[in-house]
Amino acid sequence: MDEDKNVYAVMTNFRKCVWYMKSDFLVPGLVGMEKTALFIMEYKDVDMTWIDQFTDFLIHAVEHGIDKYIKTTRGKTVEMVLLPVTLFNDDNKVSIKDQVHFIFEDILRRFFCKYKIGGISRGKMLLDFLETKSAENFLNFLLQNKKSGSRVFAKECITEELNNAFYTTPIQYNWNVALDKFMMNSDIKLFLMGLGHTLFDDLNDKELRACFKYAGTLGFKVPVWGEVQKQPYND
């Protein structure tokens, strides 16, 4: 058995703030935070190799079930943020739960609530990010959604919402569960490719069950690697 184990943690209940939690917004912000003098002073001896590994995926409609996206009542797909990271097995000093909490409740809370990279608030960072990405529709929606249409007012509202999300709403975690509890087959395939796999046949029985809960049981068929494709969102 390997000394380390790959686990993943999923943020599931950020409510109104989940739409801000995009990996392409998180990663450059975290990388920038990692370079600040205050961060270096506090965490100079801590392994932060995971900090740029966040990615987004769309949620599975039925846990461990049919390969379809979950939809809101308005027919929109729902996203989560995935962090593939290697954590040490439980020992007497630091549990896996403690390690996961460190990532999400210490580092991410500091990112959204404490550190100002270059004196810039998180609300302003998000709006600047959307402008850089030419996401005019979402940017205009956010500005109008904050009633006044004012960029300054929207910036303050978003910053406050993120602060509230991290300090008033408990974060729910899932780890060491089969990937198909939340992930579509195509996202499982991408996850495995990121670990160097090129076929489901590369995996042993234990690894297959880590991907598909019912792998090895009567009636379950592991998907054919070459046939697994990302499904259109409107299917």
C-alpha positions in Angstrom: 0.0 0.0 0.0 1.3 3.4 -0.9 2.5 5.8 1.9 0.3 8.5 0.5 -3.3 8.4 -0.9 -5.0 10.5 -3.4 -8.2 12.0 -2.1 -10.4 14.8 -3.2 -12.5 17.4 -1.3 -15.6 19.1 -2.8 -17.1 22.4 -1.7 -20.9 21.8 -1.9 -22.8 24.6 -0.1 -21.5 28.0 -0.9 -25.1 29.0 -1.8 -25.1 32.3 -3.7 -21.3 32.4 -3.7 -20.8 29.1 -5.6 -20.8 31.0 -8.9 -17.7 32.9 -7.8 -15.8 29.7 -7.0 -14.2 29.1 -10.5 -10.9 27.5 -10.7 -9.5 30.0 -13.2 -10.3 32.7 -10.7 -9.1 30.8 -7.6 -5.8 29.5 -9.0 -4.1 32.8 -10.0 -5.3 34.4 -6.8 -3.9 31.7 -4.7 -0.6 31.7 -6.6 -0.4 35.4 -6.1 -1.2 35.1 -2.4 1.5 32.4 -2.0 4.1 35.0 -3.1 3.1 37.7 -0.5 5.6 38.3 2.3 2.9 37.7 5.0 2.0 34.3 3.5 5.7 33.3 3.1 6.3 34.2 6.7 3.4 32.1 8.0 3.7 29.1 5.7 7.4 28.9 4.7 7.7 25.3 5.8 4.3 24.0 4.5 3.9 22.0 1.3 1.8 24.1 -1.1 2.3 22.1 -4.3 -1.5 21.6 -4.5 -2.3 25.3 -4.8 -2.7 25.4 -8.6 -4.6 22.1 -8.9 -8.2 23.3 -8.6 -10.5 22.5 -11.5 -14.3 22.8 -12.2 -16.7 20.0 -12.9 -20.5 19.7 -13.4 -22.4 17.7 -10.9 -23.7 14.2 -11.5 -27.5 14.0 -11.5 -27.8 10.8 -9.5 -25.1 9.7 -7.0 -23.3 6.7 -8.5 -26.0 6.5 -11.1 -26.9 7.5 -14.6 -24.4 9.6 -16.5 -26.4 12.8 -16.7 -25.9 16.4 -15.4 -27.9 17.7 -12.5 -30.0 20.7 -13.4 -31.6 23.5 -11.4 -35.3 24.2 -11.7 -34.4 26.7 -14.4 -32.6 24.1 -16.4 -29.1 25.2 -15.5 -26.2 22.8 -14.8 -24.6 23.1 -11.4 -20.8 23.3 -10.9 -18.5 22.3 -8.1 -14.8 22.9 -7.5 -12.5 19.9 -7.4 -9.1 19.7 -5.8 -7.1 16.6 -6.6 -4.4 16.5 -3.9 -2.2 13.9 -2.2 -2.7 13.8 1.5 -0.9 11.7 4.1 -2.7 8.7 5.6 -4.1 9.3 9.1 -1.5 9.2 11.8 -1.4 10.2 15.5 -0.5 13.8 14.7 -2.6 15.0 11.7 -5.7 13.3 10.4 -6.9 13.5 6.8 -9.8 15.6 8.0 -7.4 18.1 9.6 -5.4 18.3 6.4 -8.5 18.9 4.3 -9.7 21.5 6.8 -6.3 23.3 6.6 -6.7 23.7 2.8 -10.3 24.9 2.8 -10.8 26.5 6.1 -7.4 28.1 6.7 -5.9 28.8 3.3 -9.1 29.6 1.3 -10.6 31.6 4.1 -7.4 33.6 4.3 -7.5 34.1 0.5 -11.1 35.4 0.5 -11.2 37.2 3.9 -7.7 38.2 5.0 -5.1 38.7 2.3 -5.4 41.6 -0.1 -3.1 41.0 -3.0 -1.7 44.4 -3.9 -4.4 46.0 -1.7 -7.1 44.7 -4.0 -10.4 43.2 -2.5 -11.7 39.9 -3.7 -14.8 41.6 -5.1 -12.6 43.8 -7.3 -10.4 40.8 -8.2 -13.5 39.0 -9.5 -14.8 41.9 -11.5 -11.3 42.5 -13.0 -11.1 38.8 -13.8 -14.4 38.8 -15.6 -13.3 41.8 -17.7 -10.0 40.1 -18.5 -12.0 37.0 -19.6 -14.3 39.2 -21.7 -17.3 37.7 -19.8 -19.4 40.8 -20.3 -22.8 39.0 -19.9 -21.9 37.6 -16.4 -20.2 40.9 -15.5 -23.3 43.0 -16.4 -25.5 40.5 -14.7 -23.5 40.9 -11.4 -23.6 44.6 -11.7 -27.4 44.7 -12.3 -28.0 42.0 -9.7 -26.6 44.3 -7.0 -29.4 46.7 -7.9 -27.5 49.9 -8.4 -25.4 48.8 -11.4 -22.5 50.5 -9.7 -19.2 48.7 -10.0 -18.0 50.1 -6.6 -21.2 48.9 -4.9 -21.0 45.5 -6.6 -17.4 45.1 -5.6 -18.3 45.7 -1.9 -21.3 43.3 -2.1 -19.3 40.5 -3.6 -16.5 40.9 -1.0 -19.0 40.8 1.8 -20.8 37.8 0.4 -17.6 35.8 0.2 -16.6 36.8 3.7 -20.0 35.7 5.0 -19.8 32.4 3.1 -16.5 31.5 4.7 -17.3 32.6 8.2 -21.0 32.0 8.7 -21.8 28.9 6.5 -20.2 25.6 7.5 -18.4 23.9 4.6 -19.5 20.4 3.8 -16.9 17.9 2.6 -16.8 14.6 0.8 -13.6 12.6 0.5 -12.7 8.9 0.1 -16.0 8.3 -1.7 -16.2 6.9 -5.2 -15.7 9.7 -7.8 -19.1 8.9 -9.5 -20.9 10.2 -6.4 -20.5 13.7 -7.9 -18.6 13.4 -11.2 -19.6 12.5 -14.7 -17.6 9.8 -16.5 -15.8 12.4 -18.7 -14.6 14.2 -15.6 -13.5 11.0 -14.0 -11.5 10.2 -17.2 -9.9 13.7 -17.1 -9.1 13.2 -13.4 -7.4 9.9 -14.2 -5.5 11.3 -17.2 -4.1 13.9 -14.8 -2.7 11.1 -12.8 -1.1 9.5 -15.9 -3.7 6.9 -16.8 -4.7 6.2 -20.4 -7.3 3.4 -19.9 -9.7 2.2 -17.2 -7.9 -1.1 -17.8 -4.9 0.4 -16.1 -6.7 0.3 -12.8 -6.8 -2.5 -10.3 -10.1 -3.5 -8.7 -9.6 -1.2 -5.7 -8.8 1.7 -7.9 -11.9 1.0 -10.1 -14.1 1.0 -7.0 -12.6 4.4 -6.1 -13.9 5.7 -9.4 -17.2 3.8 -9.7 -18.9 2.6 -6.5 -20.5 -0.4 -8.1 -17.5 -1.6 -10.1 -17.1 -5.3 -9.8 -20.7 -5.9 -8.8 -23.2 -7.8 -10.9 -24.7 -5.8 -13.7 -22.2 -2.9 -13.6 -20.1 -2.3 -16.7 -17.1 0.0 -16.5 -17.4 2.6 -19.3 -15.3 2.1 -22.5 -12.5 4.7 -22.3 -12.5 5.6 -25.9 -16.3 6.1 -25.9 -16.3 8.5 -22.9 -16.9 12.0 -24.1 -18.1 15.2 -22.4 -21.8 15.5 -22.9 -23.5 18.7 -24.2 -24.9 20.7 -21.3 -28.4 20.8 -22.8 -28.9 17.0 -23.1 
